[in-house]
Amino acid sequence: MDDLKIAIAGVGTVGNGVLVLLKKNRKKIENKIGKKIKITAIASRKSRDFTSFKKTKIFSDANSFLNFSDYDLLIELIGGSDGIAKEIVIDALKKKKNVITANKALISKHGNFILKLAHSQKVFVGYEASVAGGIPIITIINNFLVSNTIKKISGILNGTSNYILSKMLETKKNFKTILNDAKAHGYAESDPSFDINGMDTAHKLSIMSSISFNNKIDLEKVFVSGIEDIQYTDLKYADELGFRIKLLGLTKIVRSKVMQFVYPSLVNKKSLLGNVDNVFNGIIIETDSSKKFFFQGEGAGALPTATSVLSDLERISLTNYSKQNYQNTKTLTMKDYFKIDERYGSYYFRIKTFDVAGVIADISKILKKFNISIKTLYQKDNTEKNNNEVNIVITTHNCEEKNVRKAINLINNLDSTKERVVIYRVEIT
Ligand SMILES: NC(=O)c1ccc[n+]([C@@H]2O[C@H](COP(=O)([O-])OP(=O)(O)OC[C@H]3O[C@@H](n4cnc5c(N)ncnc54)[C@H](OP(=O)(O)O)[C@@H]3O)[C@@H](O)[C@H]2O)c1
């Protein structure tokens, strides 16, 4: 058997998982890929016990990889869109080495360049683990669905935000309390900004969208709105109306334009995505052959993500590495992007007002002016405060986003409106 020399950069959560699986199932992997695995180098910033890696060079900084070439494959598990992760990946490709990375930030920002370089160098870049951890969604889109035309992808792609939304509804606690609880349980990182502001979902969506619709990976063209302002009140009212609120990533082609939206959205609580709770991820792919290919699983965690990382090894074992790349940047066709203002769909509004005569008439008049037709309307007393305030909760029939904005501006300016109107989009998934 030939050797496959591997250099691993970063031994944190995922890096540890990779080392565990390589140790536990090495023989099985070697038989499958037809190569003998040799870990020639590990870069680990923290000092760890590497005594069992007798023939492996241990570096305290991945920087050292820039002057190291005794490997066929770099596994990059440091993270970050720029800095050392980007440097060692590009350096490896320039040295005609294959690369596997779990780094969605890197691929969503520099994927086009990295893939182009990989093609020109005739090497492979695998990034299965960059989207949805333990769900092999890149392989599904790229290989399993080769015979289908993808119509739409709707996904819950971030476990941390899904945990927060699920727990807030379950425990009636506010966002901050549950976020701290998520950190304590290890479901949220110490800096969870990208999880809750939607950027992590946007990273993953831009990668999936590109493979599905043959557009450039273009993070800038993703409309992103996160869950940081979510209130228990809206989760509760949505529940009473038969919905859950989920942070969704949505991509499809609309009138020859690529749509890439990330926002918290109401989904039917009996739907597939409505039932994906806690740290789980769920993805629906609609194609010309099936209305709902549905995948659910652990979107993160050491071993599920390491499984994803090492699934890319199989491609390395094949002869023509560059042909195994998930995308050929030369053949990209889609160029135009669908804007959020062009959205046509249903909406949820919560309007906190004084409970005085004529309020509903004023609101209805504004909605009528902008061609927004009410589907359901109900009024809830603010019983806790008993201060003459009410919440008016409206869902609409399909209407245009740009009209919704104009109408909500006017409603915000009504004397009777107490707080800025809360708006969520409603999605049928
Ligand atoms: N965690 C998940 O479940 C998950 C799921 C899917 C994808 N990913 C992706 O996988 C990648 C790794 O994530 P992770 O959760 O494993 O992160 P992590 O636990 O923070 O691990 C990253 C490791 O890289 C080390 N590192 C940083 N700079 C280094 C350098 N210059 N040289 C050597 N080591 C260095 C860090 O050391 P220090 O500890 O000293 O900072 C840390 O141990 C990221 O791209 C992430 O987006 C993670």
PDBQT file of the ligand as one rigid body, heavy atoms in Angstrom, charges set to zero:
ROOT
HETATM    1  N1  LIG A 501     -16.796  22.751  16.510  1.00  0.00    +0.000 N 
HETATM    2  C1  LIG A 501     -17.629  22.272  15.621  1.00  0.00    +0.000 C 
HETATM    3  O1  LIG A 501     -18.555  21.536  15.973  1.00  0.00    +0.000 OA
HETATM    4  C2  LIG A 501     -17.467  22.585  14.165  1.00  0.00    +0.000 A 
HETATM    5  C3  LIG A 501     -18.413  22.111  13.241  1.00  0.00    +0.000 A 
HETATM    6  C4  LIG A 501     -18.216  22.367  11.883  1.00  0.00    +0.000 A 
HETATM    7  C5  LIG A 501     -17.114  23.072  11.463  1.00  0.00    +0.000 A 
HETATM    8  N2  LIG A 501     -16.235  23.552  12.384  1.00  0.00    +0.000 N 
HETATM    9  C6  LIG A 501     -15.070  24.287  11.896  1.00  0.00    +0.000 C 
HETATM   10  O2  LIG A 501     -13.900  23.556  12.236  1.00  0.00    +0.000 OA
HETATM   11  C7  LIG A 501     -12.817  24.443  12.451  1.00  0.00    +0.000 C 
HETATM   12  C8  LIG A 501     -12.235  24.186  13.838  1.00  0.00    +0.000 C 
HETATM   13  O3  LIG A 501     -13.254  24.402  14.789  1.00  0.00    +0.000 OA
HETATM   14  P1  LIG A 501     -13.103  23.945  16.325  1.00  0.00    +0.000 P 
HETATM   15  O4  LIG A 501     -14.445  24.013  16.904  1.00  0.00    +0.000 OA
HETATM   16  O5  LIG A 501     -12.323  22.696  16.410  1.00  0.00    +0.000 OA
HETATM   17  O6  LIG A 501     -12.264  25.173  16.873  1.00  0.00    +0.000 OA
HETATM   18  P2  LIG A 501     -11.332  25.194  18.162  1.00  0.00    +0.000 P 
HETATM   19  O7  LIG A 501     -11.810  24.226  19.164  1.00  0.00    +0.000 OA
HETATM   20  O8  LIG A 501     -11.164  26.609  18.540  1.00  0.00    +0.000 OA
HETATM   21  O9  LIG A 501      -9.959  24.629  17.574  1.00  0.00    +0.000 OA
HETATM   22  C9  LIG A 501      -9.080  25.379  16.809  1.00  0.00    +0.000 C 
HETATM   23  C10 LIG A 501      -7.695  25.049  17.322  1.00  0.00    +0.000 C 
HETATM   24  O10 LIG A 501      -6.725  25.670  16.478  1.00  0.00    +0.000 OA
HETATM   25  C11 LIG A 501      -5.704  26.135  17.334  1.00  0.00    +0.000 C 
HETATM   26  N3  LIG A 501      -4.914  27.176  16.686  1.00  0.00    +0.000 N 
HETATM   27  C12 LIG A 501      -5.200  28.472  16.487  1.00  0.00    +0.000 A 
HETATM   28  N4  LIG A 501      -4.189  29.102  15.866  1.00  0.00    +0.000 NA
HETATM   29  C13 LIG A 501      -3.231  28.177  15.697  1.00  0.00    +0.000 A 
HETATM   30  C14 LIG A 501      -1.937  28.211  15.135  1.00  0.00    +0.000 A 
HETATM   31  N5  LIG A 501      -1.421  29.333  14.615  1.00  0.00    +0.000 N 
HETATM   32  N6  LIG A 501      -1.201  27.069  15.127  1.00  0.00    +0.000 NA
HETATM   33  C15 LIG A 501      -1.689  25.915  15.646  1.00  0.00    +0.000 A 
HETATM   34  N7  LIG A 501      -2.918  25.825  16.191  1.00  0.00    +0.000 NA
HETATM   35  C16 LIG A 501      -3.673  26.931  16.215  1.00  0.00    +0.000 A 
HETATM   36  C17 LIG A 501      -6.413  26.656  18.540  1.00  0.00    +0.000 C 
HETATM   37  O11 LIG A 501      -5.525  26.780  19.604  1.00  0.00    +0.000 OA
HETATM   38  P3  LIG A 501      -5.946  27.614  20.927  1.00  0.00    +0.000 P 
HETATM   39  O12 LIG A 501      -6.857  26.692  21.667  1.00  0.00    +0.000 OA
HETATM   40  O13 LIG A 501      -4.671  27.886  21.593  1.00  0.00    +0.000 OA
HETATM   41  O14 LIG A 501      -6.663  28.852  20.456  1.00  0.00    +0.000 OA
HETATM   42  C18 LIG A 501      -7.461  25.559  18.738  1.00  0.00    +0.000 C 
HETATM   43  O15 LIG A 501      -6.949  24.512  19.532  1.00  0.00    +0.000 OA
HETATM   44  C19 LIG A 501     -13.391  25.847  12.287  1.00  0.00    +0.000 C 
HETATM   45  O16 LIG A 501     -13.170  26.269  10.967  1.00  0.00    +0.000 OA
HETATM   46  C20 LIG A 501     -14.888  25.652  12.503  1.00  0.00    +0.000 C 
HETATM   47  O17 LIG A 501     -15.683  26.612  11.850  1.00  0.00    +0.000 OA
HETATM   48  C21 LIG A 501     -16.386  23.313  13.718  1.00  0.00    +0.000 A 
ENDROOT
TORSDOF 0
